[in-house]
Amino acid sequence: MRLILFVILLIYPLIGYTESSGPRTINYIGCHKNDNTCYVTINGSPVGPATCSSTSIRWNETNDANGKAALALLTTAFIAGKQVVFYISDNVCYTNQPQYPTFSYYNIAK
């Protein structure tokens, strides 16, 4: 039991913490033509790590797992006026544009 607890405490800082944005309205959604970067701009205060905190959240539609599904579902939420809760890793910025955060996952609120 002690060994398991020790391993968890040792690994936890490497896993990182995920921050919830809380329910947010998507104000803008779009994609860049040249590099498959997609984004949503949300209302409220900035989210993400201090090095890339923003109200614009980015992901790669082609290379990220489920990137196309994220674009389709977030576009549907935008059109329907639904709020979205983004879960942002506290230590990961979007690789292609490191001034912006990216998300680990999201939920569409009712």
N, C-alpha and C positions, 0 to 999 in steps of 0.2 A: 504494500500500500504506500509506504514512504517513497519507494522508487517511482511509482506512477505519479505521485504528487510532485516529486522533484522534476521529472521529465516535463510535466505540464507547465510548471513554473519556469523551466528553462526555455521551452519552446514558445510560450505565450507572447513574449515581446517580438518574436520573429513573425508571428501571425499578424499582429497589428489589430487595431481597433477599427470598427466600422461605424461611422457617424450617420445618423438618420437625418435627412433634411426636414422631416415632418411633411405634412401634406402641402404641396406646392402646385400652383397653376403654371402651365407652360405658356409663356408669352410668344415665343418664336420656336420654330423647328426647321431644320434644313440640313443640307449636306454640301460639302465642297465638291466641285466638279473634278478636280485633278488628283486628289489623294484619298478619296473614300471616307474622309472625316465627316461624321455627322454630329449635330449638336442640338441641344435644347437650351433655351434661356428661360429661367424660372423666376417667379416673383419672390420677393423677400430678401433676406440677407444672404451674403455669399456662403458657399459651402466648400468643404475640402480642406486639405492641408494648408498651412500658412504660406507655403511657397507657391501655391497655385489656386488659392481661394477665389471663387468667382460665382456668379449666377449663371454662367454658361458652362454646361457640362458636355464633354466630348467623348466619342467612341469611334472605332473604325467599323464601318458597316460591313466590309468585306472580310477583314482579318480577325476580328473579335468573334469568339464563339457566340452564336445567336445574335450577331450584329444586325442582320437583316430583319430578324424577328423583332428586335428592340425597336428598330426604325418603324416597322409596321404598327406595333402595339402603341408606341408613343405618339405616332401620327393619329391613330384612332382616338386616343385619349385627348389629344389636342383638339381635334375636330368635335368631339363629343363634349368638350368643356369639363372633363374629369380631372381631378387632382391626382398627382403622382407623388409617391414617397421614394426618394432616391437614397440608397445606402452607399456612402462614399468612404473608401478606405482612407485612413488618416495618414498614410505614408506613400500613396501612389498618385502621381499626376499623369495626365495623358501623354504618352511617349512622343507622339508626332508634334504636339504643341504643348510643351511642358508648363506653360503659364495657365493651363486650364486643368480642372479636376476631371476624373472619369468615375464611373460608378461600378460597384461590384454587382449589384442587383437593384431592382425597383419593384414597387407595387402600385397598381392603379387603384385609387380609392373610389368607393361607391358614391 
